[in-house]
Amino acid sequence: MELRYETLRKRAPLAERALLGSLAEHGQQLPIVVVRQQSRFVVIDGYKRVRALKRLARDTVRATDWPMEELEALLLERQLRCAAEDALDQAWLLAELQERFGLSLEELARRFARSKSWVSRRLGLIESLPKSVQEQVRAGELAAHAAMKYLLPLARANAAAAVRLAAAIAPLKLTSRQVGAIYAGWQSGTPRTRELILERPQIYLQAQSTKSPASASPAERWRHDLDALCGIARRARRTLQSGLLQQLLEPERAELEQGFARMRAEVQSLLQRYDLESDHAR
């Protein structure tokens, strides 16, 4: 069998352990999907079952042979599981089809019923995200959502830092929220804070969770809030200047515009209240 598309699938260690136990107890219940290529078979679906059967020292696997071309089988399998795929899954498949079958952007767009710019944006994701980070996502060490939302923007600004940060947090099995907290600390932190995050991300998270502003005076807390607003505004402006809006899909852009409208209303309310309080101090 040819396992040439194994890297297009992310691994889920917990699910694979459960599958291993099921196969050991009940045997293989569902066949894998293959297409025939001369005297060999290319696996289209069923890579988890193949890995589990290998671990059980089985030398055969039940399979169903789809009577179609390899490219058509890949696209059909993708349509069957499209509800469970994310942007990285799409990008990996697009890149594989482009390289193996020589499909142009126009042909890929037609096959996926998308626009050429959608294909280009998806391919741009894996061009920007370091290969080592992609491998950690494939291995199930990093959540795809966390990699796309936090490590990808960091990689576009500082690829080396993104690689180091991914290597530091992968063994910790952090949630996307925790990765977001680390990314926020990196964005707003001093060089020393950033070095601490890269060297000991778990200690940074613990320090953040135990921090309490209760001992600060109201003036100090308000000044801290103003500093935070300034830092966030600067960071958001730089992100816009880098061309963020042109890289978004229409639903993503609509969601951002709603968030921007809420932010604008809150900021205007704050400015109005400050003017009111400063003009009537008594």
N, C-alpha and C positions, 0 to 999 in steps of 0.2 A: 504494500500500500504506500501511496505517496501522501505524506502529511504536510504538503506544501503551504496550506493555509492556516496552520496552527497558530501563527503569530497574529492572526486577525481576531482571535478570541481572547478575552480577558479571563483570567483564572479566578475562581472563588474557592479558597481553601476549605471553608466550612461545607459548602455544597459538594465539593469533591469527596470529602471524607464521608458524608452521608451517602453519596452514590457508591463509594467503595464498599460500605457496609451492606447496602442493598444488593449489590452484585454478588458479594460473598455469600449472602443468605439465600437469595432468590434466583440468582443467575441473571443473564441479560434478558430484559423484557422487551426493549425496543431496538430495532436494527439501526445501525448508522446509515448514512446516505453517501453513496459513492457514484462516480461516473467512470466508465471504462476508457482507458487510454492505451490502446494496443493490448499488451499482455499485463498491464498494471491497472490499479484502481486508485483514483484520486479521491481522497476523503473530502466531502463537501460539508457534512455535519456529523457530529458525534465524537469530537476530539476528547471530551471529558471521559466518555465511555472507553475509548481506546486507551487513555492513560491509566484508568482504573483497572482495566483488564490486564494491562502489562504489569501493574503492581501485584496483581493476584497470580502472576506467572501463567496466564492463559495465552495460548498461542493462536487462537482463532477468535474471530468476531463475526457475528451475524450482521449482514448488510443488505440493503436494497439498492439496486443499480438503476439509477435514473437514465432512461434512454434519450439523452440529449447532449448537446455540446457542453464543454466545461464552463464556458462563459455564461451560457444560458442557465445552467444549474446554479452557479454562484448568485446570479441575479434573482432567481426564483427563491432560493433559500433566504436571501436577504429580505425579500418581500414578506416571507412567512414570519420572520422574527423582527420586523422593523419597529414594532411597538416597544421592544426592549432595548433598542440600540440607542447610543448617544452620539454626540458629534465626533468623538474619537473613533468609534466603530465605523462611522461613515467615512471618515478621512482615511483610515487604514485600508478599507476596501477600495475606495477610489484610487489611492496610490498604487495598490496591487494591480488593479485592472489596467491602469495607465501604463505601468511598467511591463506587465506580463503580456498583455494583448495589444499594446500600442494604441489605445483609444485616445482620441483627442478630447479636449474640454467640451467641444460641441457634442461629440458622441456620448460622453459620460452624462452630460446634462440631459440629453434625450433619453438615455437608458434609465435615469433616475427620476425623470419627469420634473426636473428642476431647471433653474436658469444657469447659464455659464458662470455668472458671478458667484452663485451659491457653491458650485464645484470649486471655483478658484479659492474662495474663502475657506472651505473645508481643507483643501490641500495646504493652504497657508498655515493652518493650525499645527500640523505635524512638521512643517518646515521651521516653525518658531519654537516648538517644544523640544528640548534636548532629547536625544534618543535614549539616554539612560533613564530619564524620567518616564518616557513611554514604556520602557521595559518594566519599570516598577509598577506602572498601572496594569500592564498585561499580567504580571505575576500576582496581582491582587494585593500588593503591598501598599499601594496608594489608591484612594478613591478617584475615579475619573472626574467626578464633579469638583473635587478639591484641586486636582491638577489643572483643570480648565479654568476655574474661577480665580485661583490664587497663584499657582506656579507659572502659568502661561504669561500673565502680565509681568511677573518678575523676570521671566526668561527674556522677554522682549527688551527689558531695560538692562538686565545684567544676567546673562546666560550662566556664567560661572557660579554666581550666588544661588541661582535656582537649582543647579545641580547639587551644590553642597547642602542646601536646605533640604532638598528631597532625600538625599542620602542620610541626613540626620534624623528626619522625622519618620521615614519609612518603617524602621524597626519598632516604633512606638504604637503603630496602629491607631493613629489619631482620627477623630471624627472630622468631618468637613468644617464644623464650627471651630474646633480647636486649631485646625490649619489656618482658618480665617483669622483667628486671634493672633497667631504667630505672624501671619502676613501683615496684619495691621501694625503690630509692634515693629516689624522690619521697616515698614514705610515711614513711620513717625519717629523711629528710634535714632539715637546717636550712633556713631561708629562703634563705640564700646558695647552698646545694647545689641547691635547687629551681630557683633562677634560672639556675644553670649548666646544669642538665639541660634547661631550656626553651630556652636560648640555644645551647648546644653539646652536644647529646646524645651525639654521636660521641666527643667528648673525654672525657666522663664515662665512657663504656663502656671507652675505652682505659685510663683511670686505674684503673678497677676491675680490669681484666684484668692490669695490671702490679703491683697491690698484693700484697705478700707479708707474711704475719704471722710469718715465720720469725725476724725480728730481735727480736720481742717476747719478754718473759720468760713462763714458764708462768702466773704470777700475772696478768700483763697480759692474756694471751690468755683466761684463764678469766673475768676481770672483763668483757672484751669480750663473751664468750659470754653472761654473765648479763645484761648490758645489752641484748643483742639479744633474749634471751628475754623480758625485761620489755616491750620495745617491741612485739614480735610479739603478746604476750598482750593488751596494751592495744588494739592495732589489731583483733585478732580479737574482743575483747569489744565494741568499738564497732560492728563489722560485724553481730554478733548483735543488738545493741540496735536496729539500723536495720531489723530484720525480715527478715534473709536467709533463714531457714528457711522462712518463709511464701511466698517467691518461687521456691522450687526445685521441679523436677519430682521424682517419686518416685525414679527411678534416681539423680539427682544427690544427693538427700538421703541415700539409702542409702550412696553412696560417701563423702559427708562424714562420716557417722556412723562408718564404718569407720576413716577417718583420725583422727577424734576419739578413738576407742578406742585406736589406736596411740599417739597423743600422750599420752593419760592414762597409759598404761602406762610410757612413757619418763620422764615427769615424776615419777611415783611411784617409779620405780627410782632416779632422781637424788636425790630427797628421802631415800629410805632409805639410800642410800650416803653422803650428806652427814651424816646423823645418826650413822651408824656411824663414819665417819672423825673427826668432831668429838668423839665421846665417847671415842675411843681414839686420841688424837693420837700416842702413842708406838708 
